[in-house]
Amino acid sequence: MECASLAEATRRDGRVYGRGAVDMKGALCCALFALRALREAGVVPAGSVLFQSVVGEEDGGLGTLAAVERGHTGDGAIVLEPTELAVAPAQAGALNFRLTVPGRAAHGALRTEGVSPLDHFLPIYAAMQGFEAERNRGVDDPLFTGYQIPFPLCIGTLRSGVWASTVAESLVCEGRLGVAVHEEPTRVRRAFETLVEGVAERDPWLREHPPLLEWWGGQFEPAAIPADHPLVTMLAEAHASATGARPPLRGMPFGADMRLLVNQGGTPTVMYGPGDIRKAHAPDEYVPVGELEVATRTLALMILRFCGEGGR
């Protein structure tokens, strides 16, 4: 296999296919081409425009945090996540967790002499499902009511055992816990910890061998600016000028670097970009060419309107 093939993009049927096409190389190219279009037209914005391509967003945003700590803030920012060209003044939070449930190893032929961690994980998992349902019952934020589950709890990995004929000595699951826009993450963590502790207290085995809950990896706080903020209004108007139709206004259910710019940098921020998050991190990842074009035109207009024109 040639390594070069992994980096190639393919244009077919009005789409650009390739790893990272939608998340978020396509959107970064939109910003670069918007800036190039203004430069080639001889337009000089009255304000400064900073383009940032950072690392580490998937693991919690160290690149953006480093930029903020170095003073790279501003009067407004657009994070080019794939929003399907919706204007997003809010993003949910997401907290990664790891749960280790102990068991006791034994030969599979004598499995009753062991303790399977799976048997004791299942009540915890059922409690997690109830926890998710309760937290998402009656969500009335209009930016998130369009989602079936606005703030999901997802188990992404599950590992247990080392051999088919041996009772596993432990089970490890890793997942993410969604956080609503105005929730305090520390309270959500504590509520989840209390849930696991409660199940363990009712289980004779887990009462004596408590599961271990760890918070690791990405810890994304939620963030939002007012839906009628001038940055939101101006971006929606720029999109309407580029397309002839106003974009939807929607909150994003995933964690992103927006919250670092808003919460740590004090910079009003929205998310807006081409493509569908459902295609991110997936086989045959793609972004529609038409959405790339719309995003590029919208960003160019937005830069002019937000910064003003300084001259030619």
TORVOLO-940951 format. One record per residue (C-alpha): x, z, y. Coordinates in nm, 4 decimals, always signed. Each point is the difference from the previous one (the first is absolute). Example, Ala and Ser with C-alpha at 12.3 -4.5 7.8 and 13.67 -1.06 7.14 Angstrom:
! residues 2
<pt><u>+1.2300</u><w>+0.7800</w><v>-0.4500</v></pt>
<pt><u>+0.1370</u><w>-0.0660</w><v>+0.3440</v></pt>
! end
This chain:
! residues 312
<pt><u>+0.0000</u><w>+0.0000</w><v>+0.0000</v></pt>
<pt><u>+0.1302</u><w>-0.0914</w><v>+0.3426</v></pt>
<pt><u>-0.0230</u><w>+0.2749</w><v>+0.2589</v></pt>
<pt><u>-0.0772</u><w>-0.2529</w><v>+0.2720</v></pt>
<pt><u>-0.3368</u><w>-0.0752</w><v>-0.1602</v></pt>
<pt><u>-0.1118</u><w>+0.3576</w><v>+0.0682</v></pt>
<pt><u>+0.0340</u><w>-0.0508</w><v>+0.3745</v></pt>
<pt><u>-0.1666</u><w>-0.3391</w><v>+0.0275</v></pt>
<pt><u>-0.3402</u><w>-0.0505</w><v>+0.1598</v></pt>
<pt><u>-0.2451</u><w>-0.2603</w><v>-0.1240</v></pt>
<pt><u>-0.2615</u><w>-0.1642</w><v>+0.2208</v></pt>
<pt><u>-0.3027</u><w>-0.1171</w><v>-0.1950</v></pt>
<pt><u>-0.3740</u><w>-0.0347</w><v>+0.0647</v></pt>
<pt><u>+0.0269</u><w>+0.1360</w><v>+0.3521</v></pt>
<pt><u>+0.1915</u><w>+0.3105</w><v>-0.1058</v></pt>
<pt><u>+0.3586</u><w>+0.1235</w><v>+0.0037</v></pt>
<pt><u>+0.0906</u><w>+0.1663</w><v>-0.3296</v></pt>
<pt><u>+0.3001</u><w>+0.2261</w><v>-0.0469</v></pt>
<pt><u>+0.1085</u><w>+0.3602</w><v>-0.0417</v></pt>
<pt><u>-0.0780</u><w>+0.1784</w><v>+0.3239</v></pt>
<pt><u>-0.1873</u><w>-0.2957</w><v>+0.1491</v></pt>
<pt><u>-0.2964</u><w>+0.2157</w><v>+0.1000</v></pt>
<pt><u>+0.1784</u><w>+0.3363</w><v>+0.0223</v></pt>
<pt><u>+0.1362</u><w>-0.0827</w><v>+0.2383</v></pt>
<pt><u>+0.2479</u><w>-0.2826</w><v>+0.0451</v></pt>
<pt><u>-0.2737</u><w>-0.2399</w><v>+0.1036</v></pt>
<pt><u>-0.1096</u><w>+0.2262</w><v>+0.2835</v></pt>
<pt><u>+0.3573</u><w>+0.0575</w><v>+0.1161</v></pt>
<pt><u>+0.0423</u><w>-0.3770</w><v>+0.0241</v></pt>
<pt><u>-0.3169</u><w>-0.0139</w><v>+0.2110</v></pt>
<pt><u>+0.1562</u><w>+0.2374</w><v>+0.2515</v></pt>
<pt><u>+0.3262</u><w>-0.1944</w><v>+0.0085</v></pt>
<pt><u>-0.1779</u><w>-0.3320</w><v>+0.0487</v></pt>
<pt><u>-0.2241</u><w>+0.1474</w><v>+0.2711</v></pt>
<pt><u>+0.3102</u><w>+0.1102</w><v>+0.1882</v></pt>
<pt><u>+0.1668</u><w>-0.3367</w><v>-0.0561</v></pt>
<pt><u>-0.3076</u><w>-0.1847</w><v>+0.1284</v></pt>
<pt><u>+0.0051</u><w>+0.2006</w><v>+0.3227</v></pt>
<pt><u>+0.3721</u><w>-0.0564</w><v>+0.0413</v></pt>
<pt><u>-0.0259</u><w>-0.3754</w><v>-0.0590</v></pt>
<pt><u>-0.2869</u><w>-0.0153</w><v>+0.2499</v></pt>
<pt><u>+0.2252</u><w>+0.1619</w><v>+0.2565</v></pt>
<pt><u>-0.2298</u><w>+0.3014</w><v>+0.0357</v></pt>
<pt><u>+0.1672</u><w>+0.3311</w><v>+0.0828</v></pt>
<pt><u>-0.2184</u><w>+0.3104</w><v>-0.0576</v></pt>
<pt><u>+0.0037</u><w>+0.2473</w><v>+0.2886</v></pt>
<pt><u>+0.0564</u><w>+0.2851</w><v>-0.2457</v></pt>
<pt><u>+0.2496</u><w>+0.0397</w><v>-0.2792</v></pt>
<pt><u>-0.0929</u><w>-0.1007</w><v>-0.3542</v></pt>
<pt><u>+0.1736</u><w>+0.1663</w><v>-0.2938</v></pt>
<pt><u>-0.0123</u><w>-0.1543</w><v>-0.3490</v></pt>
<pt><u>+0.0813</u><w>+0.2490</w><v>-0.2761</v></pt>
<pt><u>+0.0556</u><w>-0.0883</w><v>-0.3655</v></pt>
<pt><u>+0.0664</u><w>+0.3298</w><v>-0.1754</v></pt>
<pt><u>+0.0717</u><w>+0.1275</w><v>-0.3512</v></pt>
<pt><u>-0.1542</u><w>+0.2807</w><v>-0.2021</v></pt>
<pt><u>-0.3698</u><w>-0.0332</w><v>+0.0853</v></pt>
<pt><u>-0.1085</u><w>+0.0201</w><v>-0.3638</v></pt>
<pt><u>+0.1797</u><w>+0.3331</w><v>-0.0451</v></pt>
<pt><u>-0.1289</u><w>+0.1643</w><v>+0.3147</v></pt>
<pt><u>+0.1349</u><w>-0.1919</w><v>+0.2976</v></pt>
<pt><u>+0.3585</u><w>+0.1117</w><v>+0.0559</v></pt>
<pt><u>+0.0811</u><w>-0.3235</w><v>+0.1845</v></pt>
<pt><u>-0.2786</u><w>+0.0392</w><v>+0.2544</v></pt>
<pt><u>+0.0665</u><w>+0.3731</w><v>+0.0340</v></pt>
<pt><u>+0.3668</u><w>-0.0745</w><v>+0.0723</v></pt>
<pt><u>-0.1033</u><w>-0.2526</w><v>+0.2657</v></pt>
<pt><u>-0.2379</u><w>+0.2515</w><v>+0.1601</v></pt>
<pt><u>+0.2673</u><w>+0.2712</w><v>-0.0057</v></pt>
<pt><u>+0.2334</u><w>-0.2398</w><v>+0.1822</v></pt>
<pt><u>-0.2568</u><w>-0.0340</w><v>+0.2766</v></pt>
<pt><u>-0.1521</u><w>-0.3350</w><v>-0.0941</v></pt>
<pt><u>-0.3538</u><w>+0.0759</w><v>+0.1155</v></pt>
<pt><u>-0.2267</u><w>-0.1825</w><v>+0.2400</v></pt>
<pt><u>-0.3327</u><w>-0.0439</w><v>+0.1754</v></pt>
<pt><u>-0.1475</u><w>-0.1624</w><v>-0.3088</v></pt>
<pt><u>+0.0890</u><w>-0.1274</w><v>-0.3462</v></pt>
<pt><u>-0.1438</u><w>-0.2212</w><v>-0.2707</v></pt>
<pt><u>+0.0887</u><w>+0.0687</w><v>-0.3627</v></pt>
<pt><u>-0.0370</u><w>-0.3272</w><v>-0.1876</v></pt>
<pt><u>-0.1485</u><w>+0.1277</w><v>-0.3244</v></pt>
<pt><u>-0.2350</u><w>-0.2332</w><v>-0.1919</v></pt>
<pt><u>-0.3414</u><w>+0.0864</w><v>+0.1479</v></pt>
<pt><u>-0.1702</u><w>-0.3365</w><v>-0.0694</v></pt>
<pt><u>+0.0249</u><w>-0.0487</w><v>+0.3788</v></pt>
<pt><u>-0.2181</u><w>+0.3031</w><v>+0.0679</v></pt>
<pt><u>+0.1092</u><w>+0.2179</w><v>+0.2906</v></pt>
<pt><u>+0.0719</u><w>+0.3459</w><v>-0.1382</v></pt>
<pt><u>+0.0222</u><w>+0.2952</w><v>+0.2406</v></pt>
<pt><u>+0.0195</u><w>+0.2483</w><v>-0.2887</v></pt>
<pt><u>+0.1854</u><w>+0.0470</w><v>-0.3275</v></pt>
<pt><u>-0.0664</u><w>+0.2521</w><v>-0.2741</v></pt>
<pt><u>+0.2697</u><w>+0.2264</w><v>-0.1348</v></pt>
<pt><u>+0.1454</u><w>-0.0035</w><v>-0.3519</v></pt>
<pt><u>+0.1887</u><w>+0.2796</w><v>-0.1746</v></pt>
<pt><u>+0.2041</u><w>-0.0693</w><v>-0.3128</v></pt>
<pt><u>-0.0084</u><w>+0.2687</w><v>-0.2669</v></pt>
<pt><u>+0.1498</u><w>+0.0646</w><v>-0.3446</v></pt>
<pt><u>-0.1731</u><w>+0.2231</w><v>-0.2543</v></pt>
<pt><u>+0.1809</u><w>+0.1225</w><v>-0.3136</v></pt>
<pt><u>-0.2188</u><w>+0.1489</w><v>-0.2733</v></pt>
<pt><u>+0.1912</u><w>+0.1888</w><v>-0.2728</v></pt>
<pt><u>-0.0715</u><w>-0.0236</w><v>-0.3713</v></pt>
<pt><u>+0.1828</u><w>+0.1025</w><v>-0.3147</v></pt>
<pt><u>+0.1748</u><w>-0.2525</w><v>-0.2223</v></pt>
<pt><u>-0.0701</u><w>-0.0172</w><v>-0.3736</v></pt>
<pt><u>+0.0248</u><w>-0.2523</w><v>-0.2810</v></pt>
<pt><u>-0.2941</u><w>-0.2367</w><v>+0.0087</v></pt>
<pt><u>-0.0871</u><w>+0.0827</w><v>-0.3613</v></pt>
<pt><u>-0.0476</u><w>+0.3598</w><v>+0.1092</v></pt>
<pt><u>-0.1455</u><w>-0.0674</w><v>+0.3410</v></pt>
<pt><u>-0.2164</u><w>+0.3131</w><v>+0.0045</v></pt>
<pt><u>+0.3234</u><w>+0.2004</w><v>+0.0164</v></pt>
<pt><u>+0.0753</u><w>-0.1657</w><v>+0.3326</v></pt>
<pt><u>-0.1882</u><w>-0.0133</w><v>+0.3290</v></pt>
<pt><u>-0.0821</u><w>-0.3410</w><v>+0.1403</v></pt>
<pt><u>+0.0273</u><w>-0.0055</w><v>+0.3808</v></pt>
<pt><u>-0.2540</u><w>-0.2831</w><v>+0.0049</v></pt>
<pt><u>-0.2748</u><w>+0.2372</w><v>-0.1146</v></pt>
<pt><u>+0.0730</u><w>+0.2245</w><v>+0.2957</v></pt>
<pt><u>+0.0521</u><w>-0.2794</w><v>+0.2500</v></pt>
<pt><u>-0.3448</u><w>-0.1489</w><v>-0.0565</v></pt>
<pt><u>-0.1897</u><w>+0.2932</w><v>+0.1594</v></pt>
<pt><u>+0.2356</u><w>-0.0212</w><v>+0.2983</v></pt>
<pt><u>-0.0656</u><w>-0.3723</w><v>+0.0293</v></pt>
<pt><u>-0.3770</u><w>+0.0571</w><v>-0.0166</v></pt>
<pt><u>+0.0356</u><w>+0.2567</w><v>+0.2793</v></pt>
<pt><u>+0.2015</u><w>-0.2526</w><v>+0.2031</v></pt>
<pt><u>-0.2815</u><w>-0.2532</w><v>-0.0337</v></pt>
<pt><u>-0.2501</u><w>+0.2570</w><v>+0.1218</v></pt>
<pt><u>+0.2337</u><w>+0.0919</w><v>+0.2864</v></pt>
<pt><u>+0.0191</u><w>-0.3652</w><v>+0.1066</v></pt>
<pt><u>-0.3784</u><w>-0.0410</w><v>-0.0175</v></pt>
<pt><u>-0.0635</u><w>+0.3123</w><v>+0.2055</v></pt>
<pt><u>+0.2532</u><w>-0.0943</w><v>+0.2666</v></pt>
<pt><u>-0.1528</u><w>-0.3465</w><v>+0.0414</v></pt>
<pt><u>-0.3633</u><w>+0.1085</w><v>-0.0033</v></pt>
<pt><u>-0.1718</u><w>-0.0617</w><v>+0.3314</v></pt>
<pt><u>+0.2907</u><w>-0.1641</w><v>+0.1848</v></pt>
<pt><u>-0.1550</u><w>-0.1112</w><v>+0.3284</v></pt>
<pt><u>+0.2982</u><w>-0.1422</w><v>+0.1881</v></pt>
<pt><u>-0.1163</u><w>-0.3568</w><v>+0.0800</v></pt>
<pt><u>+0.3565</u><w>-0.1271</w><v>-0.0404</v></pt>
<pt><u>-0.0009</u><w>+0.1055</w><v>-0.3671</v></pt>
<pt><u>-0.3617</u><w>-0.0162</w><v>-0.1193</v></pt>
<pt><u>+0.0517</u><w>-0.3535</w><v>-0.1299</v></pt>
<pt><u>+0.2256</u><w>+0.1241</w><v>-0.2809</v></pt>
<pt><u>-0.1461</u><w>+0.1112</w><v>-0.3319</v></pt>
<pt><u>+0.2494</u><w>+0.2901</w><v>-0.0033</v></pt>
<pt><u>+0.1577</u><w>+0.0383</w><v>+0.3455</v></pt>
<pt><u>+0.2609</u><w>+0.2602</w><v>-0.0997</v></pt>
<pt><u>+0.0808</u><w>-0.0476</w><v>-0.3704</v></pt>
<pt><u>+0.1970</u><w>+0.2108</w><v>-0.2432</v></pt>
<pt><u>+0.1966</u><w>-0.2296</w><v>-0.2303</v></pt>
<pt><u>+0.2074</u><w>+0.0769</w><v>-0.3080</v></pt>
<pt><u>+0.2670</u><w>-0.2702</w><v>-0.0035</v></pt>
<pt><u>+0.2268</u><w>+0.1068</w><v>-0.2876</v></pt>
<pt><u>-0.0509</u><w>+0.2063</w><v>-0.3128</v></pt>
<pt><u>+0.2835</u><w>+0.0848</w><v>-0.2400</v></pt>
<pt><u>+0.0019</u><w>+0.2211</w><v>-0.3068</v></pt>
<pt><u>+0.1953</u><w>+0.0365</w><v>-0.3209</v></pt>
<pt><u>+0.3136</u><w>-0.1550</w><v>-0.1470</v></pt>
<pt><u>-0.1076</u><w>-0.1002</w><v>-0.3502</v></pt>
<pt><u>-0.3176</u><w>-0.1243</w><v>-0.1658</v></pt>
<pt><u>-0.0047</u><w>+0.2674</w><v>-0.2711</v></pt>
<pt><u>+0.0863</u><w>+0.2967</w><v>+0.2214</v></pt>
<pt><u>-0.2400</u><w>+0.2092</w><v>+0.2063</v></pt>
<pt><u>+0.1147</u><w>-0.0435</w><v>+0.3602</v></pt>
<pt><u>+0.1672</u><w>+0.2957</w><v>+0.1630</v></pt>
<pt><u>-0.1231</u><w>-0.0929</w><v>+0.3491</v></pt>
<pt><u>-0.2027</u><w>-0.2493</w><v>+0.2030</v></pt>
<pt><u>+0.0908</u><w>-0.1248</w><v>+0.3470</v></pt>
<pt><u>-0.2404</u><w>-0.1823</w><v>+0.2275</v></pt>
<pt><u>+0.0709</u><w>-0.1341</w><v>+0.3479</v></pt>
<pt><u>-0.2577</u><w>-0.1025</w><v>+0.2539</v></pt>
<pt><u>-0.1075</u><w>-0.0145</w><v>+0.3607</v></pt>
<pt><u>-0.2606</u><w>+0.2049</w><v>+0.1798</v></pt>
<pt><u>-0.1852</u><w>-0.1617</w><v>+0.2891</v></pt>
<pt><u>-0.0372</u><w>+0.1929</w><v>+0.3266</v></pt>
<pt><u>-0.2772</u><w>-0.0609</w><v>+0.2536</v></pt>
<pt><u>+0.0931</u><w>-0.0896</w><v>+0.3563</v></pt>
<pt><u>-0.0641</u><w>+0.3384</w><v>+0.1582</v></pt>
<pt><u>+0.1053</u><w>+0.2175</w><v>-0.2944</v></pt>
<pt><u>+0.3058</u><w>+0.2231</w><v>+0.0076</v></pt>
<pt><u>+0.2247</u><w>-0.1045</w><v>-0.2927</v></pt>
<pt><u>+0.1190</u><w>+0.3556</w><v>-0.0679</v></pt>
<pt><u>-0.3604</u><w>+0.1100</w><v>-0.0552</v></pt>
<pt><u>-0.0646</u><w>-0.2937</w><v>-0.2323</v></pt>
<pt><u>+0.3095</u><w>+0.0871</w><v>-0.2021</v></pt>
<pt><u>-0.1085</u><w>+0.3607</w><v>-0.0280</v></pt>
<pt><u>-0.3529</u><w>-0.0975</w><v>-0.1080</v></pt>
<pt><u>+0.1468</u><w>-0.2201</w><v>-0.2739</v></pt>
<pt><u>+0.2368</u><w>+0.2742</w><v>-0.1104</v></pt>
<pt><u>-0.2917</u><w>+0.2442</w><v>-0.0185</v></pt>
<pt><u>-0.1926</u><w>-0.2491</w><v>-0.2134</v></pt>
<pt><u>+0.2840</u><w>-0.0297</w><v>-0.2552</v></pt>
<pt><u>+0.0539</u><w>+0.3762</w><v>+0.0013</v></pt>
<pt><u>-0.3696</u><w>+0.0580</w><v>-0.0653</v></pt>
<pt><u>-0.0054</u><w>-0.2286</w><v>-0.3049</v></pt>
<pt><u>+0.3166</u><w>+0.1641</w><v>-0.1336</v></pt>
<pt><u>-0.1479</u><w>+0.3474</w><v>+0.0399</v></pt>
<pt><u>-0.2999</u><w>-0.0985</w><v>-0.2165</v></pt>
<pt><u>+0.2210</u><w>-0.1482</w><v>-0.2734</v></pt>
<pt><u>+0.1634</u><w>+0.2584</w><v>-0.2316</v></pt>
<pt><u>+0.3053</u><w>-0.2192</w><v>-0.0643</v></pt>
<pt><u>+0.0544</u><w>-0.0985</w><v>+0.3632</v></pt>
<pt><u>-0.0584</u><w>+0.3549</w><v>+0.1165</v></pt>
<pt><u>+0.3138</u><w>+0.0982</w><v>-0.1933</v></pt>
<pt><u>+0.1799</u><w>-0.3307</w><v>+0.0583</v></pt>
<pt><u>-0.1041</u><w>-0.1132</w><v>+0.3498</v></pt>
<pt><u>+0.0360</u><w>-0.3638</w><v>+0.0999</v></pt>
<pt><u>+0.2518</u><w>-0.0924</w><v>+0.2697</v></pt>
<pt><u>-0.1301</u><w>-0.1844</w><v>+0.3062</v></pt>
<pt><u>+0.2559</u><w>-0.1627</w><v>+0.2295</v></pt>
<pt><u>-0.0381</u><w>-0.1986</w><v>+0.3219</v></pt>
<pt><u>+0.2546</u><w>-0.2793</w><v>-0.0028</v></pt>
<pt><u>+0.0702</u><w>-0.3432</w><v>+0.1469</v></pt>
<pt><u>-0.2254</u><w>-0.1395</w><v>+0.2708</v></pt>
<pt><u>-0.1916</u><w>+0.2625</w><v>+0.1978</v></pt>
<pt><u>-0.2061</u><w>-0.2075</w><v>+0.2420</v></pt>
<pt><u>-0.1943</u><w>+0.1851</w><v>+0.2667</v></pt>
<pt><u>-0.3154</u><w>-0.1693</w><v>+0.1292</v></pt>
<pt><u>-0.0088</u><w>-0.1358</w><v>+0.3538</v></pt>
<pt><u>-0.2469</u><w>-0.1487</w><v>+0.2459</v></pt>
<pt><u>-0.0503</u><w>-0.1004</w><v>+0.3597</v></pt>
<pt><u>-0.3446</u><w>-0.0320</w><v>+0.1637</v></pt>
<pt><u>-0.1904</u><w>-0.3072</w><v>-0.1128</v></pt>
<pt><u>-0.0565</u><w>-0.0901</w><v>+0.3657</v></pt>
<pt><u>+0.3653</u><w>+0.0384</w><v>+0.0994</v></pt>
<pt><u>+0.1176</u><w>-0.2880</w><v>+0.2255</v></pt>
<pt><u>+0.2534</u><w>-0.1029</w><v>-0.2654</v></pt>
<pt><u>-0.2819</u><w>-0.0468</w><v>-0.2508</v></pt>
<pt><u>-0.2226</u><w>-0.1840</w><v>+0.2461</v></pt>
<pt><u>+0.2775</u><w>-0.2290</w><v>+0.1209</v></pt>
<pt><u>+0.1101</u><w>-0.0930</w><v>-0.3523</v></pt>
<pt><u>-0.3590</u><w>-0.0755</w><v>-0.1040</v></pt>
<pt><u>-0.0388</u><w>-0.2215</w><v>+0.3066</v></pt>
<pt><u>+0.3266</u><w>-0.1816</w><v>-0.0748</v></pt>
<pt><u>-0.1186</u><w>-0.0660</w><v>-0.3553</v></pt>
<pt><u>-0.3334</u><w>-0.1246</w><v>+0.1341</v></pt>
<pt><u>+0.1783</u><w>-0.2373</w><v>+0.2385</v></pt>
<pt><u>+0.2097</u><w>-0.1335</w><v>-0.2877</v></pt>
<pt><u>-0.2898</u><w>-0.0480</w><v>-0.2415</v></pt>
<pt><u>-0.3269</u><w>-0.0071</w><v>+0.1936</v></pt>
<pt><u>-0.1272</u><w>+0.3115</w><v>-0.1809</v></pt>
<pt><u>+0.0588</u><w>+0.3702</w><v>+0.0435</v></pt>
<pt><u>+0.1834</u><w>+0.1715</w><v>-0.2872</v></pt>
<pt><u>-0.1496</u><w>+0.2872</w><v>-0.1989</v></pt>
<pt><u>+0.1012</u><w>+0.3538</w><v>+0.0952</v></pt>
<pt><u>+0.0991</u><w>+0.1942</w><v>-0.3108</v></pt>
<pt><u>+0.2057</u><w>+0.2962</w><v>-0.1103</v></pt>
<pt><u>+0.2659</u><w>-0.0587</w><v>-0.2641</v></pt>
<pt><u>-0.0192</u><w>+0.2213</w><v>-0.3137</v></pt>
<pt><u>+0.3744</u><w>-0.0141</w><v>-0.0664</v></pt>
<pt><u>+0.2953</u><w>+0.1841</w><v>+0.1513</v></pt>
<pt><u>+0.2288</u><w>-0.1888</w><v>+0.2372</v></pt>
<pt><u>+0.2572</u><w>+0.0420</w><v>+0.2764</v></pt>
<pt><u>-0.2719</u><w>+0.0038</w><v>+0.2644</v></pt>
<pt><u>-0.0195</u><w>+0.3764</w><v>-0.0317</v></pt>
<pt><u>+0.3687</u><w>+0.0444</w><v>+0.0913</v></pt>
<pt><u>-0.0384</u><w>-0.2014</w><v>+0.3178</v></pt>
<pt><u>-0.3175</u><w>+0.1884</w><v>+0.0943</v></pt>
<pt><u>+0.0730</u><w>+0.3532</w><v>-0.1178</v></pt>
<pt><u>+0.3768</u><w>+0.0220</w><v>+0.0483</v></pt>
<pt><u>+0.0604</u><w>-0.2694</w><v>+0.2613</v></pt>
<pt><u>-0.3066</u><w>+0.0491</w><v>+0.2175</v></pt>
<pt><u>-0.0481</u><w>-0.3774</w><v>+0.0051</v></pt>
<pt><u>-0.3571</u><w>-0.1360</w><v>-0.0146</v></pt>
<pt><u>-0.0025</u><w>-0.2221</w><v>-0.3069</v></pt>
<pt><u>-0.2330</u><w>-0.2292</w><v>-0.1934</v></pt>
<pt><u>+0.0427</u><w>-0.1856</w><v>-0.3248</v></pt>
<pt><u>-0.0736</u><w>-0.3712</w><v>-0.0163</v></pt>
<pt><u>+0.1319</u><w>-0.2675</w><v>-0.2297</v></pt>
<pt><u>-0.0708</u><w>-0.2930</w><v>-0.2304</v></pt>
<pt><u>-0.0777</u><w>+0.0365</w><v>-0.3678</v></pt>
<pt><u>-0.1811</u><w>+0.2386</w><v>-0.2302</v></pt>
<pt><u>+0.1554</u><w>+0.3296</w><v>-0.1127</v></pt>
<pt><u>-0.1524</u><w>-0.0683</w><v>-0.3442</v></pt>
<pt><u>+0.2625</u><w>-0.2723</w><v>-0.0462</v></pt>
<pt><u>+0.2922</u><w>+0.2253</w><v>+0.0935</v></pt>
<pt><u>+0.2325</u><w>+0.1185</w><v>-0.2792</v></pt>
<pt><u>-0.1863</u><w>-0.2312</w><v>-0.2356</v></pt>
<pt><u>+0.0724</u><w>-0.3043</w><v>-0.2165</v></pt>
<pt><u>-0.0372</u><w>-0.3267</w><v>+0.1932</v></pt>
<pt><u>+0.0150</u><w>+0.1796</w><v>+0.3345</v></pt>
<pt><u>-0.1089</u><w>-0.2356</w><v>+0.2762</v></pt>
<pt><u>-0.1130</u><w>-0.0241</w><v>+0.3606</v></pt>
<pt><u>-0.2272</u><w>-0.2784</w><v>+0.1363</v></pt>
<pt><u>+0.1757</u><w>-0.2411</w><v>+0.2326</v></pt>
<pt><u>-0.3045</u><w>-0.0059</w><v>+0.2291</v></pt>
<pt><u>+0.0254</u><w>+0.3754</w><v>+0.0514</v></pt>
<pt><u>+0.3703</u><w>-0.0296</w><v>+0.0794</v></pt>
<pt><u>-0.0843</u><w>-0.2527</w><v>+0.2701</v></pt>
<pt><u>-0.2778</u><w>+0.2145</w><v>+0.1463</v></pt>
<pt><u>+0.2193</u><w>+0.3094</w><v>+0.0045</v></pt>
<pt><u>+0.2816</u><w>-0.1887</w><v>+0.1744</v></pt>
<pt><u>-0.2285</u><w>-0.1327</w><v>+0.2745</v></pt>
<pt><u>-0.1627</u><w>+0.3400</w><v>+0.0429</v></pt>
<pt><u>+0.3332</u><w>+0.1811</w><v>+0.0313</v></pt>
<pt><u>+0.1282</u><w>-0.2477</w><v>+0.2583</v></pt>
<pt><u>-0.3143</u><w>+0.0475</w><v>+0.2089</v></pt>
<pt><u>+0.0141</u><w>+0.3749</w><v>-0.0446</v></pt>
<pt><u>+0.3588</u><w>+0.0191</w><v>+0.1238</v></pt>
<pt><u>-0.0906</u><w>-0.1956</w><v>+0.3132</v></pt>
<pt><u>-0.3117</u><w>+0.2017</w><v>+0.0753</v></pt>
<pt><u>+0.1445</u><w>+0.3409</w><v>-0.0778</v></pt>
<pt><u>+0.3361</u><w>-0.0481</w><v>+0.1727</v></pt>
<pt><u>-0.1044</u><w>-0.2442</w><v>+0.2685</v></pt>
<pt><u>+0.1920</u><w>-0.3146</w><v>+0.0959</v></pt>
<pt><u>+0.3190</u><w>+0.0520</w><v>+0.1944</v></pt>
<pt><u>+0.0858</u><w>-0.3603</w><v>+0.0720</v></pt>
<pt><u>+0.1436</u><w>-0.3190</w><v>-0.1445</v></pt>
! end
